[in-house]
């Protein structure tokens, strides 16, 4: 099938545009969907408390719950933000672990 359409992209596009301009609603939708694709998500303005330690996690999740309850964000947006918070907390934990390990190694004189 691909070999049949090789080199025909421009002609097919031109025909779809002609049909759309001629009133073909299916062609019109096809053209508009290509020109202005439906957004999968939207930028949101939502303030989360600073998360410097894993202990700050409850403040952030409380803010998300309140944001959903107040209608500031949707439940699915809160779920996506939760994933970002989780990744951030894991990064903090990894940093803390590396610092503690380095301190232990230094205290033991670098011996294993």
MDTraj code that builds the backbone (N, CA, C; nanometers):
import mdtraj as md
import numpy as np

residues = "UNK UNK UNK UNK UNK UNK UNK UNK UNK UNK UNK UNK UNK UNK UNK UNK UNK UNK UNK UNK UNK UNK UNK UNK UNK UNK UNK UNK UNK UNK UNK UNK UNK UNK UNK UNK UNK UNK UNK UNK UNK UNK UNK UNK UNK UNK UNK UNK UNK UNK UNK UNK UNK UNK UNK UNK UNK UNK UNK UNK UNK UNK UNK UNK UNK UNK UNK UNK UNK UNK UNK UNK UNK UNK UNK UNK UNK UNK UNK UNK UNK UNK UNK UNK UNK UNK UNK UNK UNK UNK UNK UNK UNK UNK UNK UNK UNK UNK UNK UNK UNK UNK UNK UNK UNK UNK UNK UNK UNK UNK UNK UNK".split()
xyz = np.array([
    [0.0823, -0.1190, 0.0000],
    [0.0000, 0.0000, 0.0000],
    [0.0868, 0.1255, 0.0000],
    [0.1937, 0.1211, 0.0816],
    [0.2808, 0.2372, 0.0909],
    [0.3420, 0.2708, -0.0449],
    [0.3822, 0.1712, -0.1221],
    [0.4438, 0.1942, -0.2523],
    [0.3464, 0.2620, -0.3480],
    [0.2172, 0.2323, -0.3361],
    [0.1165, 0.2928, -0.4226],
    [0.1061, 0.4426, -0.3954],
    [0.1215, 0.4803, -0.2678],
    [0.1050, 0.6202, -0.2302],
    [0.2328, 0.7014, -0.2342],
    [0.3467, 0.6369, -0.2629],
    [0.4732, 0.7095, -0.2682],
    [0.4629, 0.8285, -0.3625],
    [0.5001, 0.9440, -0.3116],
    [0.5020, 1.0644, -0.3939],
    [0.3653, 1.1283, -0.4134],
    [0.2619, 1.0743, -0.3530],
    [0.1265, 1.1276, -0.3725],
    [0.0781, 1.2131, -0.2563],
    [0.1618, 1.2306, -0.1555],
    [0.1206, 1.3062, -0.0371],
    [0.0715, 1.4459, -0.0699],
    [0.1444, 1.5164, -0.1536],
    [0.1058, 1.6536, -0.1877],
    [-0.0270, 1.6567, -0.2632],
    [-0.0436, 1.5656, -0.3587],
    [-0.1674, 1.5614, -0.4369],
    [-0.2861, 1.5246, -0.3477],
    [-0.2663, 1.4287, -0.2575],
    [-0.3744, 1.3896, -0.1668],
    [-0.4119, 1.5023, -0.0720],
    [-0.3113, 1.5723, -0.0247],
    [-0.3369, 1.6860, 0.0641],
    [-0.4143, 1.7935, -0.0103],
    [-0.3722, 1.8223, -0.1317],
    [-0.4396, 1.9236, -0.2132],
    [-0.5859, 1.8845, -0.2364],
    [-0.6107, 1.7563, -0.2663],
    [-0.7475, 1.7083, -0.2905],
    [-0.8319, 1.7187, -0.1634],
    [-0.7740, 1.6833, -0.0483],
    [-0.8473, 1.6941, 0.0779],
    [-0.8855, 1.8389, 0.1053],
    [-0.7963, 1.9313, 0.0768],
    [-0.8248, 2.0733, 0.0965],
    [-0.9347, 2.1181, 0.0009],
    [-0.9278, 2.0749, -0.1248],
    [-1.0318, 2.1102, -0.2223],
    [-1.1682, 2.0589, -0.1775],
    [-1.1718, 1.9336, -0.1315],
    [-1.2980, 1.8764, -0.0842],
    [-1.3502, 1.9535, 0.0369],
    [-1.2610, 1.9883, 0.1267],
    [-1.3008, 2.0633, 0.2459],
    [-1.3585, 2.1990, 0.2065],
    [-1.2895, 2.2668, 0.1159],
    [-1.3372, 2.3977, 0.0708],
    [-1.4675, 2.3862, -0.0063],
    [-1.4911, 2.2687, -0.0635],
    [-1.6150, 2.2437, -0.1385],
    [-1.7309, 2.2045, -0.0481],
    [-1.7051, 2.1931, 0.0829],
    [-1.8137, 2.1641, 0.1745],
    [-1.8169, 2.0220, 0.2281],
    [-1.7214, 1.9377, 0.1916],
    [-1.7162, 1.7999, 0.2435],
    [-1.6760, 1.8071, 0.3913],
    [-1.7703, 1.7741, 0.4790],
    [-1.7453, 1.7906, 0.6221],
    [-1.6393, 1.6947, 0.6759],
    [-1.6317, 1.5756, 0.6193],
    [-1.5289, 1.4799, 0.6636],
    [-1.3909, 1.5335, 0.6267],
    [-1.3768, 1.5827, 0.5049],
    [-1.2492, 1.6398, 0.4615],
    [-1.2170, 1.7653, 0.5424],
    [-1.3200, 1.8442, 0.5722],
    [-1.2997, 1.9643, 0.6512],
    [-1.2470, 1.9290, 0.7900],
    [-1.3082, 1.8282, 0.8530],
    [-1.2618, 1.7855, 0.9863],
    [-1.1178, 1.7339, 0.9781],
    [-1.0864, 1.6566, 0.8752],
    [-0.9515, 1.6042, 0.8570],
    [-0.8504, 1.7183, 0.8466],
    [-0.8830, 1.8179, 0.7668],
    [-0.7917, 1.9311, 0.7491],
    [-0.7764, 2.0110, 0.8782],
    [-0.8875, 2.0377, 0.9459],
    [-0.8813, 2.1147, 1.0698],
    [-0.8060, 2.0390, 1.1780],
    [-0.8258, 1.9066, 1.1847],
    [-0.7530, 1.8272, 1.2839],
    [-0.6030, 1.8321, 1.2598],
    [-0.5619, 1.8444, 1.1363],
    [-0.4185, 1.8518, 1.1062],
    [-0.3643, 1.9911, 1.1348],
    [-0.4472, 2.0917, 1.1107],
    [-0.4033, 2.2294, 1.1332],
    [-0.4038, 2.2642, 1.2816],
    [-0.5048, 2.2174, 1.3542],
    [-0.5205, 2.2503, 1.4959],
    [-0.5544, 2.1229, 1.5729],
    [-0.4533, 2.0400, 1.5995],
    [-0.4817, 1.9152, 1.6703],
    [-0.5395, 1.9414, 1.8088],
    [-0.6255, 1.8509, 1.8527],
    [-0.6853, 1.8615, 1.9846],
    [-0.5757, 1.8469, 2.0884],
    [-0.5767, 1.9368, 2.1866],
    [-0.4755, 1.9304, 2.2928],
    [-0.5049, 1.8114, 2.3822],
    [-0.4009, 1.7407, 2.4164],
    [-0.4144, 1.6266, 2.5058],
    [-0.4202, 1.6724, 2.6513],
    [-0.3580, 1.7835, 2.6785],
    [-0.3608, 1.8398, 2.8125],
    [-0.3494, 1.9907, 2.8006],
    [-0.3501, 2.0566, 2.9122],
    [-0.3444, 2.2023, 2.9106],
    [-0.2468, 2.2490, 3.0173],
    [-0.1861, 2.3636, 2.9957],
    [-0.1030, 2.4177, 3.1024],
    [-0.1938, 2.4563, 3.2197],
    [-0.1493, 2.4302, 3.3392],
    [-0.2283, 2.4685, 3.4553],
    [-0.1441, 2.5578, 3.5457],
    [-0.2115, 2.6464, 3.6125],
    [-0.1462, 2.7298, 3.7125],
    [-0.1941, 2.6794, 3.8473],
    [-0.1065, 2.6121, 3.9156],
    [-0.1423, 2.5545, 4.0444],
    [-0.0185, 2.5582, 4.1313],
    [-0.0307, 2.6174, 4.2465],
    [0.0842, 2.6332, 4.3345],
    [0.0913, 2.5179, 4.4327],
    [0.2036, 2.4515, 4.4327],
    [0.2304, 2.3451, 4.5292],
    [0.3282, 2.3977, 4.6329],
    [0.3163, 2.3498, 4.7556],
    [0.4173, 2.3883, 4.8539],
    [0.5534, 2.3306, 4.8150],
    [0.6575, 2.3936, 4.8598],
    [0.7924, 2.3460, 4.8307],
    [0.8136, 2.2095, 4.8938],
    [0.8775, 2.1214, 4.8187],
    [0.9078, 1.9871, 4.8681],
    [1.0589, 1.9756, 4.8764],
    [1.1118, 1.9896, 4.9978],
    [1.2555, 1.9782, 5.0192],
    [1.2939, 1.8451, 5.0811],
    [1.1997, 1.7836, 5.1512],
    [1.2250, 1.6545, 5.2158],
    [1.1033, 1.5655, 5.1947],
    [1.1196, 1.4358, 5.2098],
    [1.0027, 1.3476, 5.1983],
    [0.8910, 1.3845, 5.2962],
    [0.9269, 1.4464, 5.4083],
    [0.8257, 1.4874, 5.5062],
    [0.7315, 1.5937, 5.4494],
    [0.7769, 1.6683, 5.3478],
    [0.6935, 1.7715, 5.2858],
    [0.5885, 1.7134, 5.1923],
    [0.5962, 1.5852, 5.1686],
    [0.5057, 1.5206, 5.0742],
    [0.3595, 1.5373, 5.1141],
    [0.3286, 1.5266, 5.2429],
    [0.1889, 1.5377, 5.2847],
    [0.1324, 1.6767, 5.2576],
    [0.2157, 1.7789, 5.2667],
    [0.1688, 1.9143, 5.2339],
    [0.1304, 1.9217, 5.0856],
    [0.2134, 1.8615, 5.0019],
    [0.1883, 1.8659, 4.8580],
    [0.0636, 1.7863, 4.8210],
    [0.0488, 1.6672, 4.8777],
    [-0.0696, 1.5875, 4.8441],
    [-0.1964, 1.6517, 4.9005],
    [-0.1854, 1.7151, 5.0151],
    [-0.3007, 1.7876, 5.0703],
    [-0.3409, 1.9017, 4.9770],
    [-0.2429, 1.9713, 4.9228],
    [-0.2710, 2.0805, 4.8293],
    [-0.3397, 2.0268, 4.7036],
    [-0.2951, 1.9103, 4.6548],
    [-0.3593, 1.8501, 4.5379],
    [-0.5045, 1.8139, 4.5670],
    [-0.5272, 1.7508, 4.6813],
    [-0.6638, 1.7135, 4.7188],
    [-0.7527, 1.8373, 4.7296],
    [-0.7007, 1.9418, 4.7899],
    [-0.7783, 2.0649, 4.8035],
    [-0.8045, 2.1276, 4.6675],
    [-0.7050, 2.1224, 4.5793],
    [-0.7218, 2.1760, 4.4441],
    [-0.8319, 2.1052, 4.3677],
    [-0.8406, 1.9738, 4.3829],
    [-0.9476, 1.8976, 4.3182],
    [-1.0816, 1.9334, 4.3822],
    [-1.0838, 1.9377, 4.5152],
    [-1.2083, 1.9690, 4.5858],
    [-1.2602, 2.1085, 4.5488],
    [-1.1692, 2.2023, 4.5272],
    [-1.2082, 2.3391, 4.4927],
    [-1.2353, 2.3579, 4.3436],
    [-1.2083, 2.2548, 4.2635],
    [-1.2302, 2.2648, 4.1198],
    [-1.1208, 2.3386, 4.0450],
    [-1.0072, 2.3622, 4.1106],
    [-0.8945, 2.4300, 4.0441],
    [-0.8286, 2.3388, 3.9411],
    [-0.8217, 2.2104, 3.9740],
    [-0.7627, 2.1120, 3.8833],
    [-0.8550, 1.9899, 3.8796],
    [-0.8429, 1.9128, 3.7725],
    [-0.9238, 1.7921, 3.7594],
    [-0.8550, 1.6772, 3.8323],
    [-0.9297, 1.5724, 3.8627],
    [-0.8661, 1.4558, 3.9248],
    [-0.7523, 1.3978, 3.8398],
    [-0.7685, 1.3968, 3.7085],
    [-0.6605, 1.3424, 3.6245],
    [-0.5378, 1.4339, 3.6258],
    [-0.5583, 1.5645, 3.6346],
    [-0.4441, 1.6554, 3.6463],
    [-0.3731, 1.6332, 3.7794],
    [-0.4505, 1.6133, 3.8849],
    [-0.3912, 1.5855, 4.0157],
    [-0.3110, 1.4565, 4.0118],
    [-0.3622, 1.3560, 3.9417],
    [-0.2905, 1.2284, 3.9305],
    [-0.1576, 1.2474, 3.8581],
    [-0.1575, 1.3272, 3.7520],
    [-0.0334, 1.3536, 3.6794],
    [0.0647, 1.4323, 3.7653],
    [0.0149, 1.5305, 3.8382],
    [0.1019, 1.6069, 3.9277],
    [0.1571, 1.5175, 4.0382],
    [0.0775, 1.4227, 4.0839],
    [0.1242, 1.3277, 4.1863],
    [0.2435, 1.2477, 4.1365],
    [0.2415, 1.2111, 4.0092],
    [0.3541, 1.1374, 3.9516],
    [0.4810, 1.2233, 3.9540],
    [0.4654, 1.3518, 3.9228],
    [0.5805, 1.4424, 3.9262],
    [0.6325, 1.4586, 4.0685],
    [0.5406, 1.4708, 4.1631],
    [0.5796, 1.4825, 4.3040],
    [0.6539, 1.3573, 4.3471],
    [0.6026, 1.2408, 4.3099],
    [0.6662, 1.1140, 4.3458],
    [0.8089, 1.1067, 4.2894],
    [0.8255, 1.1477, 4.1648],
    [0.9591, 1.1470, 4.1041],
    [1.0521, 1.2439, 4.1778],
    [0.9996, 1.3577, 4.2172],
    [1.0801, 1.4569, 4.2902],
    [1.1221, 1.4021, 4.4264],
    [1.0300, 1.3384, 4.4964],
    [1.0617, 1.2807, 4.6276],
    [1.1666, 1.1705, 4.6125],
    [1.1554, 1.0882, 4.5103],
    [1.2563, 0.9838, 4.4872],
    [1.3935, 1.0450, 4.4621],
    [1.3965, 1.1564, 4.3898],
    [1.5241, 1.2249, 4.3651],
    [1.5822, 1.2787, 4.4955],
    [1.4975, 1.3344, 4.5807],
    [1.5433, 1.3835, 4.7115],
    [1.5989, 1.2683, 4.7942],
    [1.5256, 1.1564, 4.7958],
    [1.5702, 1.0405, 4.8732],
    [1.7040, 0.9871, 4.8210],
    [1.7203, 0.9835, 4.6892],
    [1.8461, 0.9355, 4.6311],
    [1.9611, 1.0289, 4.6683],
    [1.9361, 1.1579, 4.6648],
    [2.0386, 1.2564, 4.7029],
    [2.0746, 1.2395, 4.8502],
    [1.9726, 1.2273, 4.9356],
    [1.9973, 1.2090, 5.0789],
    [2.0769, 1.0810, 5.1043],
    [2.0416, 0.9737, 5.0352],
    [2.1125, 0.8468, 5.0529],
    [2.2587, 0.8611, 5.0124],
    [2.2823, 0.9257, 4.8995],
    [2.4200, 0.9445, 4.8527],
    [2.5010, 1.0283, 4.9513],
    [2.4388, 1.1313, 5.0075],
    [2.5086, 1.2162, 5.1052],
    [2.5400, 1.1378, 5.2327],
    [2.4434, 1.0573, 5.2801],
    [2.4661, 0.9786, 5.4023],
    [2.5741, 0.8738, 5.3788],
    [2.5726, 0.8115, 5.2615],
    [2.6734, 0.7114, 5.2292],
    [2.8116, 0.7753, 5.2238],
    [2.8210, 0.8914, 5.1618],
    [2.9497, 0.9608, 5.1537],
    [2.9990, 0.9982, 5.2934],
    [2.9081, 1.0425, 5.3808],
    [2.9470, 1.0782, 5.5176],
    [2.9949, 0.9554, 5.5939],
    [2.9276, 0.8421, 5.5771],
    [2.9698, 0.7183, 5.6434],
    [3.1066, 0.6727, 5.5937],
    [3.1265, 0.6815, 5.4630],
    [3.2558, 0.6413, 5.4070],
    [3.3661, 0.7324, 5.4567],
    [3.3370, 0.8603, 5.4653],
    [3.4381, 0.9547, 5.5143],
    [3.4666, 0.9281, 5.6616],
    [3.3634, 0.9008, 5.7403],
    [3.3821, 0.8744, 5.8840],
    [3.4612, 0.7460, 5.9090],
    [3.4463, 0.6504, 5.8191],
    [3.5188, 0.5244, 5.8356],
    [3.6558, 0.5283, 5.7697],
    [3.6916, 0.6439, 5.7204],
    [3.8237, 0.6581, 5.6565],
    [3.8268, 0.5999, 5.5162],
    [3.7103, 0.5856, 5.4555],
    [3.7041, 0.5317, 5.3212],
    [3.7169, 0.3811, 5.3144],
    [3.7198, 0.3155, 5.4313],
    [3.7315, 0.1692, 5.4347],
    [3.5965, 0.1055, 5.4097],
    [3.6009, -0.0105, 5.3473],
    [3.4770, -0.0842, 5.3217],
    [3.4675, -0.2037, 5.4082],
])
top = md.Topology()
chain = top.add_chain()
for i, resn in enumerate(residues, 1):
    res = top.add_residue(resn, chain, resSeq=i)
    for name in ("N", "CA", "C"):
        top.add_atom(name, md.element.get_by_symbol(name[0]), res)
traj = md.Trajectory(xyz[None], top)
